[in-house]
Amino acid sequence: MQTHPKNYPTDLTDEEWEQIESLVPKPKSGRGKKGRPALDRRVLINAIVYVVRGGCAWRLLPGDFPLWQTVYGYYRRRSVSLLDIKAGREAPCPDM
């Protein structure tokens, strides 16, 4: 579920989100795929921050975040892109 009604201490503030929003690529959309809703980038980032700051396993994400597999996949694709850029390689297509 993606409603994320609960506030966690690790959630980004509005000010923090405004600073990074333009830097956060949009996830794959669910357009054209039955049953796959579009995701809110802020919720994805809050979920990633929850795991990174809290030091928990991906599978332990609370149920009001998107599925852990979705969050991990988004994190993994973006991490690989950043590592490629730092290593001087061309980053893969952002729609990966």
C-alpha positions in Angstrom: 0.0 0.0 0.0 1.3 3.4 -0.8 -0.8 5.8 1.3 2.0 6.2 3.9 -0.3 7.9 6.4 2.0 7.4 9.4 4.9 9.8 9.9 8.2 8.3 10.7 11.2 10.1 12.3 13.1 9.3 9.1 10.6 11.0 6.7 11.9 14.0 4.8 10.6 17.4 5.8 8.9 19.5 3.2 12.0 21.7 3.0 14.3 18.7 2.5 12.0 17.3 -0.2 11.9 20.6 -2.1 15.7 20.6 -2.2 16.0 17.2 -3.8 12.7 16.8 -5.7 14.1 17.8 -9.1 17.0 15.4 -8.7 14.8 12.3 -8.0 14.0 10.5 -11.3 10.5 9.4 -11.8 9.9 5.6 -11.4 8.6 3.5 -14.2 5.0 4.4 -14.7 2.3 1.8 -14.7 0.8 3.1 -17.9 -0.2 0.3 -20.2 0.3 -2.3 -17.5 -2.8 -3.7 -15.8 -2.7 -3.4 -12.0 0.5 -1.4 -11.7 -0.2 2.0 -10.2 2.2 5.0 -10.6 4.3 5.6 -7.5 4.9 8.7 -5.5 8.6 9.6 -5.6 8.5 11.1 -2.1 7.1 7.9 -0.6 9.8 5.9 -2.4 12.6 8.2 -1.1 11.1 8.1 2.4 11.1 4.3 2.3 14.7 4.2 1.2 15.7 6.7 3.9 13.8 4.5 6.4 16.0 1.5 5.5 19.3 3.4 5.2 19.0 5.5 8.4 17.3 2.7 10.4 19.7 0.0 9.3 16.9 -2.5 8.8 16.5 -5.2 6.1 14.5 -4.2 3.0 11.9 -6.9 3.9 11.2 -5.2 7.2 9.7 -2.0 5.6 6.4 -1.2 7.2 3.3 -2.1 5.2 2.3 1.5 4.5 5.3 1.9 2.3 5.3 0.4 -1.2 6.4 -3.3 -1.4 10.0 -3.7 -0.4 10.8 -5.3 -3.8 9.7 -2.1 -5.5 11.6 0.2 -3.2 14.7 -1.9 -3.4 14.5 -2.1 -7.2 14.3 1.7 -7.4 17.2 2.1 -5.0 19.3 -0.4 -6.8 18.8 1.1 -10.3 19.6 4.6 -9.0 22.6 3.4 -7.0 24.1 1.6 -10.0 23.6 4.8 -12.1 25.4 6.9 -9.5 28.3 4.5 -9.2 28.7 4.4 -13.0 28.8 8.2 -13.1 31.4 8.3 -10.3 33.5 5.7 -12.1 33.4 7.8 -15.3 31.2 5.4 -17.2 28.0 6.6 -19.0 25.0 6.1 -16.8 22.4 3.6 -18.1 19.1 4.9 -19.5 17.0 6.4 -16.6 14.0 4.3 -17.7 15.9 1.1 -16.7 
